Amino acid sequence: MVDLFDNWIKNDRHQRLFEKAERIAKEAKAQVSKTDPEAVFSHRTLKVIKQEKYPSLTLSAAYGGEDLSLYEFLLLQEKIAEGDGSVALSIGWHLGIMKELMEDKLWRKDDFDRLAKEVAEEQKVVNRAATEPATGSPTRGGIPETKAVRNGDRYIITGRKTFTSMADHLDYYIVSAYVEELDEVGWFLIDRHHPGLTVDKTWDTLGMRGTESDDLVLDGVEVNLNDLVERKSKEKPAPKGWLLHIPACYLGIATAARNDAIEFAQ
């Protein structure tokens, strides 16, 4: 059977990157019999992801990454999705977010440098927590019901986020909230171990069960003022190329289905 990636691999770099994705895909596929029925993300798969230093690939070389291009990113995501679409979709959010933050310079430099250093050196994983029960996806323009109220030199954040992929496995959450004193939406970087932050095991869907996209609950979470790392732009958002990791995931799933059909037929 001809592999769709044969025509992509042009040099040693491509081969090395492809082998990383291939090893992750192999481990992800081995865990599907558990992750899919139980609606969990495998600790073993995440361990392999970090061993391969996959979380830091979209960072520039200056930050300790691989300067992964969008084209390379999508192809690697597609390969991982052949093993398990849920794993590819979940880790794709992290890589895409890091790529966007670095290229678009959405944060203060010191804030991004701190996070990028931990991603590069410790392979820490992050995701945005933005979707809510009442307003749905933030792409629809709704103001979050999650609120951040200033109290002296602190913000107190209360709310609930849904569809938080890898919720119980992330090292950091980038949480959207309506900031009352500013009368605008802001994003806060919050460590997973922060008091008042819990994961509610609500994920029970028909498909993509292995993303373990449970609810993130914030009950009076107190953060520093400088944990407000980003404010919602008043400009119309430009298209985000890195979101193509979603259809790349679909293509990987389709390729896996094709391969299974061929194997069955033979």
PyMOL commands that set and color helices and strands:
alter all, ss='L'
color gray80, all
select helices_A, chain A and resi 12-38+43-51+54-56+61-63+70-83+85-104+109-122+138-140+167-169+209-211+225-227+241-265
alter helices_A, ss='H'
color red, helices_A
select strands_A, chain A and resi 126-129+147-151+154-164+172-179+184-191+197-200+214-224+228-231
alter strands_A, ss='S'
color yellow, strands_A
deselect
rebuild
show_as cartoon
